Amino acid sequence: MSFKRTSITSDPKAIASTPDALDTFVPYLMNRIARRYNVGVEDKVRSKGLNVPRLRVLAALAVEGSKSVNDLSVYAISEQSTISRLLDQMTQEGLVERKPNPNDNRSRVISLTPLGYETYQSTFPIMLAAEADMMQGFSPAERAMALEFLQRMLNNIRQSDI
């Protein structure tokens, strides 16, 4: 596949009317990339009874530690209501547990169980392999640059009203 370079203009009407408007629209490209990554990973973890939303919960808790449902919805990239339903299932399956929040008896803190952590550890190599496929042909410097750009975009969007 070849990649075409396009001129980028700040005029929204000019961008919207070009044949490659979507190929130069960063959010569209990011969503396509994420979707392809997720489909590839999900195909490989389905046999373990997992899907991408479950992996996000496992990864968020494994890396970030115990979280409230509100915080977990941010890290796991899902609506709070979706996370709550998912946590009900994952609790029944023994992957996560809900404990009273020591700082607020009205809320719960979600943690990985040993089975949840073991499941995360067994699927992380799949996630790494999918990332390696996605980053194939990138030099270490280009990978670092891509990470820097993505982190800056995330920081920018956190600061905005959207």
N, C-alpha and C positions, 0 to 999 in steps of 0.2 A: 504494500500500500504506500502510495506517495502522499506527501503532505504538501498542500499548496500554501504559499504565503499570501496573505491578503493585506491590503492597506486598511488600517483602522482609522475611522473618523469619529469625531465626537458628536456628529449630527445623527440623532436617533432615527430620523426618517430615512436618511441615506443608508444606515446600517440595516434597517428593517427591510429595505427594498433590494438588497443585494442577494444574488443567488446563494452565497455562502454565509448568510446572516447567522445561522445557527452554529456554523463551524468557527465563528469568531466571538460567540457569546459564551463567556466563561461559565456562568451557572449551568447552561445547557451541557457543556462539555463535562463539567464536574459530575453532573447527574448521570450522564451516559457512562462515564468511567466507573462510578460507584455501582451503578446497576450491573454492569458486566462483571465487576469484581464480585459482587454479592451473589450473582447467579452461579458463577464458577465455584465459589466457596460452598454455597448451599448444596450444589450437586454432590459435593464430596462429603458433607456432614449429615445429609439426610438419613443415611443408613444408621447413624447413631441417635436418631430421633431429634436432631437439632435443625435449626434454621438460623438465618442471620439475626433476627431479633433476639433469639436465645443466646447466640454467641456474643452479641453486644452486651447483654446483661452479665454473662459470665466474665467477659473481658473487663468490663467496667469494675466489677466487684473484685476481681483478681488483682487488678492494677491499682485501683483507687481505694480499695478497702470498703468497709461497710458504708452504706449510704441510705438516706431517706428515700422514699419513693419519688419525691419531687426532684432530688438531686440525681437519682438514678435515671430518671426520664431524660435529663439533659445528657448525661454520659452515654446512655444507651440509644440516644437519638430516636425517641418515640414519645408519643403523647402519654401523659400520666395515666389516663384511663386504660390505654393499651398495655402499659407496663404493669398496672395493677392486675389485670386479667392474666397476663403472662406470668407474673409472680405467683398467683394462685396455683397455676399449673405446675410451675417449677418447684413450689413448696411441696405439693403432693408427690412429686417425683423425687424429692429428697435432694435437689440441687442447691436450693437456697433455704434460708430460715429467716423468720421475722421475729425480732425481739423488741421488747419495749425500749423506747428511746430514753436513756438515763436522764436526759435534759428536758424531756417533754413527754409525760405519760400519755398524751393524746395521740402520739405518733409512734411509728415503728421504724426500726433500723433493719435493713436487709443485709444479710451476710451470706457468703458462700459456705456450704457444708463441705466436708472433706470430699464427698462424691462430686460436688459442683466444681471444686478446685481441680480434682483429678480429670474431670471432663474437659475443663478449660485447657489443662496442660496437654491433653491428648489431641486437642483440636488446634492449638496454637501453631504447630508446624504446618498445618494445612493453610492457615491464614498467612503465614510467612511465605510459603511456596507461591500462593496466589499473588502476594505483593511482589515477589521476585519476578514472576512472569510479567506483571504489569510494568515493572521498572526495567525490564530487559533492555539492554543497549544504553542505559544511562550510566555515565561515569559516577564515581563517588561524589565528585564535586557537583554534578548536575542533580543527583539525588538530594544532596544537602540544600541546593538552591530551590528545588521543588518543595522540600519541606519548609524552608524559610518562607517562600511565597504563600503556601497554604496556611501556615501559622499566622502570618500577617493578615491574610484574608479573614481568618477566623476571628482574630482580634478586632479587625475593622468592623465586622458584622456584629460582634458583641457590643460595640460602642454605638451602633446606629439604632434607629427606631424600628427596623424591620425584624 
